[in-house]
Structure formats: C-alpha cells, structure tokens
Amino acid sequence: MEQGTLVTSAAPFTLVYQLLIRNKDNQYIIDPVEGVKLVRTIRCTPSKLQFKVLKDDVLDIAEGNHVSFSVNGEVVFQGYIFSKKRDKQNIIDILAYDQLRYFKNKDCYVYYDKTATEVLKMICDDFKLTTGDMANTVYKIPKRIEKNKTLMDIMNMALDLTLIHAEKHDLYHCYDDAGKIVIKSHEDMKLDVFIDGDTIEDYTYETSIDKDTANVVKVVREAPNGKNKALVKTGMIVDEEHVKEWGRLQHLYMPDDKTVNAMDRAKRYITMKNRKTRDIKLKNALGDIRVRGGSGIYIKMNFGDIELDNYVMVESVVHTFDNGIHTMDLDLQYEDKSGEWKVTYDNDAQTLAKIQQAKKPKKSKSTSAQVDTAFTMNQGRVSPYGSVGCADTVTATGSYYNKDLAEEYNKGTVSVPKLRENLEAKGYVTETYTGVANKGDLLIYGDDDHVVISDGTGGAFGNSATAGYATRYSDANYAWRDGETPTKVIRTG
C-alpha cells in the first residue's frame, strides 16, 4: 500500500465518444452495437479495444486496418484490427490491439550497459514502432543475452532488473499511450481518482498463500564433485514465523554460473514474496479514462481484515462505454508487508569461486615461458593506434601464448570494452581485481579505460602513452596512472 495525499477533482460525467476505422483511403465513423470495451493492464501487455458493428453495403474493413477511439475529443486508443467474427445477423465482433501487440514477436538480443529505457528505444527502433516520452530508468543493466524471447519478455526482464537493482527499487511501467509507446515511473502515474463503497456496484476480495507466496528461498548450484558434478545447496533464507503459520512454501533458485550476486537476488525475491496475496476486484466503478494498468488510485474501503485509506496500484482495468455511461471494472494490486526473514546458510560465493576455478583451462608447462617470450618480442613495439593502442598491444602480445587473443588481434579488436565482451562470449570470466593476477592474465583499469598483461609478480606489460611504445612496468599500479589500481582481471589460463 502506498502513502499519499489525495486532492479530488470533479469526475467527467459528460461523455461523448467516437470510433473511427481507416482502410487505406477510406475512413468510417462507427456506431457500435452494445457499446465499447477498452482493456488496459500492466507488464507491457497490449491494450485491447472490443466492439461490435453491423455490416452494411458501405462498410469495408479488414485485419490490419487502423482504429482510433476518442473520448470527449481526446484520442485514448490507437491500434489495429487483429480479429473479426461475424454472426447470422451480420454483426461483426472486432478486436483491436495497440502497438504493444507486436511485442509478442520473438527475437534475439545481446546488449551491454543499457538502461531499460535504452532497451525499449532499441526494440522500438528495430521494429519501427512509434514512441513518446520515456522516463530515464537510470540503472544500467551490465549485460543480457536474450535468445528466442518475446519482446515483451525482454522488456519485462529489463524493468524487473531495474526494480531489483536500482538504488531505490523504482517501479516503471511501459505502455502505449494513444499510439506512442512510453515509459513512466509508478510515482508519476498516481491520479486524483477517489473510490469508496458508494462509487462501486460490487467487489470481490480474496486472500491467498496459494498463488505467489514463498517463505523459504533455497539457492542451489551445479558444482564440481571430483570428476563429476553435483547439485549443492549454497544458500538458504527462511522466515521461521511464517513457516510455523503457513507451512514451508519454498522457492528454488538455481542461478547460472555468471550470476555473482545470487544471494542478493534471493533476498530480494523473499522480500517480495513472503506475504499473503490479496486480490481486490471492484465492479462498475464510475469511469475515468485516465486509469490504466499501473495507475495509482485512492481507495477508501473496509474489506474486513484490512481497511484501505490510501493509494493502491491498478493491475488491470476494463473501461465500458455504453448508452452514454462510462464504468470501470478494476483489479487492484495490494502489496502486503513482507515477513521477517533470516539468512540461515550462505556458501554461495565460495561455491561459485570453485565453479569458476574448475572452468579455467589448465595451463601448459610452456605457457609461462611463452608469456616471457611475448614480452621480449613486443618490447618497444609501436602501436599504429598510438596512445589509444592498449588493446591492440595486448592482443598482439597475447597472440604469442593465447589463441583467443591471437584471434582478437587478427580481427583488429582495438577497444577495451569490445575485447572484454568478446572474451566473455568465449567463456572467459571477468573478476573484480583483488590484488592477485597470474602471468598472462589481463588487467583492466577504470571503466574499461585501459588494459595490460600481468607478469604474475605484481608488474605488467602494455602500451605506454607517455613513452609511445610497449614496455614492462615493475608495478601494475603505475601502468595507467600513478597509483591507479586495476579494477578487473580476466583470467586467461
């Protein structure tokens, strides 16, 4: 339940609506039979417009035709006909969706360091979808590989990651606003809409621990076990009081080997799921066309075990327009307070380290000598890229002892971020630098600003912008800027 102050305004009782269908150069003003329904919900789900029309000799419409619906002179829906159904009386039942219907398309995306807003812009540009105002979701998603996923799933994942990892756990909604796809923060979607028992016809209220509740989260990884692998418990988070009250409702989380913050994600999960679900459905409330999935509206009602007197989020709404009357059926999302949980076991970081260590290829006896040879052969080498030739120097030198670095050199990889991304795509692991690196490992500085090769004894080899050629450094902390410690290490052996 959200905190807030409500300032009420008069409801728009005057109702004039217009329905238009455009088929190529022909436009039809539709007089619907039995009214119009507009359904809006959350999580990038397309809004849909449903209406019936009597077929006559003039009307000529087809799938893909543009549909526009206006209320009191304001366009509130633009979309396209996706299905038609006719009966014996020549009444055609029409279903139209907005642009988000195309988010059911599947595709593959690999992206790095993008906000959810940037992901949405990327998708809309690729699929030629019209966009509007987009809030800055701020949090940069480090890396995502989305394979054979719907655009809806890809976008929802970006929004979920923003909710989980953003500093304030901000909630954002993506929707089509009358023909323009937008992103808005939940805070900006609060409305001056007030509903109490006198403004609705009926309601249903259901509480449950059977739908989306967990009071235990168990974290399991597939870890090395001698020559084989075994499923190993690496973390456990429990709310003992809720277990006593409801029984054990366990969620199993099996992170992949690239997930380094599994316990943080498990904590966030139990924080969101360790509560009853409460489904509140309001029937035939006075209509307000501004309301959509994600809107915050003010509810003042007593449901028996809870009494609401605050803002609540709309999960979905069905607007009905019929005989000059506008009503709404609302599904509300009420977030119960999470129970108190404790971490009873955490060995995830240690297990992940063992997994990553087991994945590293074993160095041959000649590798150390090959690295020394590489340093000797490239001492004094002048990069054709001058002061920004660090990646070129590393791949040229690394080609003496590592086939993947040789491949990057042959491809002409000269960007540090691109070098890191390409190596990660081949299975290499980028770790936070803690002061230890083996001979031949790559040391990265800043935010992928500079790269050198470790000599295994605290020094490094790389391009010197000052000297203008490749050279050795006795101290890796002086291989980029004086006293600047590397931030990351890529293990090459």
N, C-alpha and C positions, 0 to 999 in steps of 0.2 A: 504494500500500500504506500502511496506517495504522499508526501507532505505538500501542502499548498494552500493558497488563499484564492477564493472564488469571487470574481466580480461578474454578476449576472447581467445579461442584456436581453432585450425582447426577442422572442422566438419569431422566425419568419413565417407567419401564418398565411400571407398572400402567396399563392402557388400558381405559377404559370410554367409549363414545361413544353419543350419542343424536341422532336425526334426527327433526325434527317438521315437519309441513306443516299450515298453518291455512288452511281455505277457509271464509270467513265465520265462522259459529258452530261449525263442525266442526274438530276437530284430530285429526291422525293421527300415531301413532308409526310410523315407517317402519323396516322391516327390509330394508336394501338388499341387492340382489344384486350380487356381485362387488366389494363394498367401496365406499369413498367417496374422491373426489379433491378437494382444495382447492388452487386455484392462486392464488398471490399474486405481484404484480410491482410495478414502480415507475412513476413518471410518471403518477399519477392514473388508472392503468388499473384497472378494477373487478376485484375478486377474483371467482372463479367456483367454484361447487360443482357437481360432476358425480357422479351416482349413478344406479343402476337399481333399479326396483321392479316387483314382479309385480302386475299389475292383478287385482283380485278384485271381488266384488259390493259390498263396503263402501267401497272407496277411491274417492273422488270429488275429483279435483284438476284445476286449470286454470291457465292462464297468469295471472300476477299474484298467485298465492297466496303467502303469506309462508312462508319456510323458515328454520328455526333449526337450527344444528348445534352440539352441545356435546361437549367432551372432558373427561373426569374432572370433570364437574359445572360446567365453565366454558363459557359461550357464546363460541364463537370465530368464528361467522359468522351474520349475519342478512341475508337478502336476499329475492329474489322469483323465482319461476319465469318464465323467458323463453322456453323451448322444451321441447317434449316429442316424443319419437319412439318409435313402437311397432313391435314386430316380430310375427311369426306366433305366437310363444309367449306373447303378451300381456305381454311385458316392456317397460316404458316407460323410455326413457333420458331423464333430466331434466337440464336445465342451468339453474342459478340464478345470478344476479349480485347483488352488494351495491349500495348506493345510487349508487356511482360510475358505474354503467351509465347513469344519467341525465345524466352529463357528456358523453355523445355528442350531446345536444341542441345545436342551434345557436342563437345569439342575437347581438345587437349590444350592446356596452358602450362607453361613454366614461367614463373616470374620471381623477381628478387626485389627486396626493399621497396615495396609498394604499399600505399595505404589502401583501405577498402574503396575509397573514393577513386583512386587511380586505377584500381582493378575494374571498377564499374565503367569508367571512361574508356578503358582499353577494350572491354567487351562491346560496349555500345558503338565504338568506332569500327570495330571489326565487322559488326552485323548491321551497320548503317541504321542504328536506332536513334531517334531524336531525344536529346537530353535537355534538362533545365538546370535550375540552381542545385548545386551539390555542396553540402556541408563538408568541411575538412575533417576527416575522421582521425587525423594526426598520427595514430600508431602505424609504424612501418612493419609490415609482415616480412620477416627476413627472407624466406624462401618457401615457395609452394610448387609442387608438381601435381597438377590435376590431369588425370588421364581418363578419357571416356566418361566425363561427368557432364551433367546438365549445367547450363549456365546458371540456373537457379541454385544448384548445389554449390557451385564455385563461389557465387556471390554470397550465399548464406555462410559459407565457411569463412570468408574474409570478414564478414560482420561479426561472426562468433569469436574469431580470434581477436578482433578489436575489443569486444566485450570482455574477454578473458584477460588480455594482457595490457590494455590501456590503463594508465595510472589511476583514473577514476572509474574504470569499468563502465565506460559510456555506452549507452544503447542507441543504435541508429536504425532507421527504417529506410528501405528502398521501395519506391512505388512509382507508378505512372500517374502524374498529375495532369489530367486532361490533355494527354498527348505528349508529355515531356517526362522522361524518367529522371527522378530526383533522389537525393539522399537528405534526410533531415534527422536531427537529434530528437530523441523522445521528448526532451525538455521543451523543444520548440514546437512540439505537436500538442501541447496542452490547450484546451479550448474552454471558453466560458459557457459550457453546457452543463446544466444542473438537472439531475434526475432524482426524484424521490418516489415514494409509493403512490402518490397522486397523479404522476405523469406517465404511468405504465398501466397496461391492462393486466399483466400477469408476469410471474417469474418462476424459474426453477433454480434450485440451489443444491449442489451435490458436493460432498466432501469424500475424499478417497485417499488410500495409500496403495491403490492397486494399479495406478496408471503410470506415474512418473516420479516415484519416490525411492530413495536409497538412503539407508543409514549406515552402510558399510561400503567402503571402496577398497578393493584389493588390486594391487598392482603386480603384474606377472610379466616376466621377460623370458625369452628363449636364450639360455646362456650356455657356454661351453661346459661339458661334463666329461673330462677325459678326451677320448677320441670322438665322442658323440655330443649331442646337445640335450638339455633337459629344461623343462618349464620350472622356473624358480620364482618364488614369491619375493618381491623386492620392496614392497610397501603395504601398509595396512592402516586405514583410517576408520575409526569406529565412534559412533555415538551410543554409548552404553545405555543411556536412559531410554532412548527411542527403541533400541533393540529389546529392552525389557518390556516396553509398552506395545510394540508392533510385531515383534519377532525380527529375525535377521533378513533384511532386504538388501541384498548385495549387488553392487555393480562391479563387474570385472573389467579392468582397464589393462590392455596389452599394448604398450607403446612400441613404435618401431625403433630400430637401433640408432636413428638420427635424432630422436627426441631426448634432449638432455634435461628438461625440466618436468619430468613425468610426475613427480610428487606435487609440484605446484599446480599442475593441471588437475590432479586427483583432489587436491584440497578445494580448488575452485568448483569442481563437479559436486562434491558432497555439500558444499555451501549452498549450491543452487537446488539440490535435490532432496536434502534432508528435512522435508516438511510435508504436510498434507497438501494435496491439490484441492483447490476449491473452484468448481465450475459454476459460474453465475450467468444465467441466460435471462435477459429481460425481453418481454414480448410487447410489441405495439407501443413503444415509447414515441413521444412527439418527435417528428423528424427534424434533423438538422443536417443539411447536405455536406457540411464541413467534416462530419465524423467519418473516419475510415479506420482500418486496422492500424494500430499504433497510436491513435489519438488518446490523449488523457482527458477524461470527462469526470465531473464531480458527482459522486453518488452519496446520497444520504438515505440509508435504508437499514432496517434491522432484520437480519436473517436468522435470528435465534441464537446461535453460538458466536456470531460476530455481528458487530454493528459498524457499518461503514459511514464515515463522515469525512470523506477526503477524495482525492483524485485516484482513479483506477484506470488501467490501460484497457483499451478496446482490442480484443483479439480479432474479432470479425464483426461486420455489420451488414445487414440486408436492408437497404432502403426500398420502400414500396411506395409507388406513386399511383393512386387510383381515385378517380372521381374527385379530383381537386384536393385530396388528402395525402399527406406525406407522413409515414410512420417508419419506425426502425425496430428491427429485432437485433439485439446486441448480445454477443458473447464476450464476457469480461474476464480479464486475467488478473486474479488477485494473488499476490505473492505473499505467502505465509512467512513468518520469521523462521529462519533456519535454526535447528537444534545445535547444542554444543557438542563438538566432536573433538577427538584427540588422535594424534598420530601414535599408534601403538607399535609400529615397526617401520624402519626406513633403512634399507640397504641398497637403494636404487642406484645411487651414484657409483658405489663400489662395484656393483654388478655390471653397470654399463661400461666402466673402465676395463673390466675383464673381457667383455664382449668386443670392445674396440681393439684391445690388445691382440685378441685371438684372430681378428680380421687382418691384421697387418701382415704383409708378406715378409717372409724370413729373408734377412739379408744374406747374400752370398759372402764368402770369405774375402772375395776380391773387391767388394763394394767400397770399403774404406780406402783402399789404395786407388780405386777408380776416382773417388772424390778428390783425393790429393792430386792425382794427375789432372783432373778437370781444373782445379785451381791454378796449377802450374801452367797449363796450356792457355788459359784465358787471362793470366796476369797481364795487365796493360792493354787488354782488348778495348777498342773504342767502339761504342755502340753507335750505329747510324742514327739513333734517336736521341743522342746527346744526353742532356741532363734528365730526360724522362725515359731513359733506356734501361731502367732497373729490371723490368720483366723480361725484356729481350736478353739482358746479360744473364739472368738466372736460367732461362730456358736454354741458351747457348751453352752455358757451363754445365747445367744439369743433363744435357744430352749425352755427356760422356759416361754417365752412370745410371740413367733412368730413362727407359724407353718412352714413358708418357711425357716427360719433359722434352725429349727429343721430338716427339710428335707435335707438341705445342710450339717448339721453335720452328719446325718445318711449316706449320700453319701460319706463322707470323703473329703469334699472340704477343701483344705488347702492352696490354692493360692488366694491372694487378687484379682488379675485380674479375675480369674475364678469365684470367689464369686460375684464380681460386675457384670460380664457378665450374670451369672445365674439369679441373682435377676432382672436385667434389662429385661431379657427374660420373666420374670414372671410379668412384668408391673411396677416394681419399677423405680423411677426416680432418676438419679444421678445428683446432682446440684453442682454448684460451691459454696464452703463454704464461707459465708459472716459473720461468727461470731455467727450465731444463729442456734441452734440444739435442738430438743426436746428429752426428755428422751426416750432412746431406739433406737434413730437414730444411724446409723453407720457413723463414721468419718474416712476418708481415707487421708493418708499423701503421699506427694511426687507424683510420677508417679505410683500409686497403690503399694507403697512400704510397707505400714503398715496400720492396721485397728484397731479401738477400738470402744466402745459403749459410746455414750454421756449419761451423767447423768441429762441433762436438765438444769444444773445450771452453766455451764462453765467447769465442770470437766469431767472425763471419767473413763471407766473400760476397762482393757485389759491386754494382756500378757506383762510382763516386762522382756526384755532380760537381764537386769542387775541383777534383783532380782531372776530371774529364775522361777517365778510363776505369776499367775494372781492377779492383785491388782487394787485399786482405785487410781485415780490421782485427786488432787484438782483443777488442771489447765490442760485442754486438750492440751495447747500449750507446755506441757512438758511430754506428753505421748509417744513421739517417740524420738525426740531430743530436747535439751534445747532451748526453744523459737521458736520451729518449729510449725507453724500454720497448721491445716488441710487444704487440698486443695479441698476436695469434701465431700459431705454429701449425704447419701442415707436415704431417709425418710422411716421409717418402719411403721408409723401409721398416 
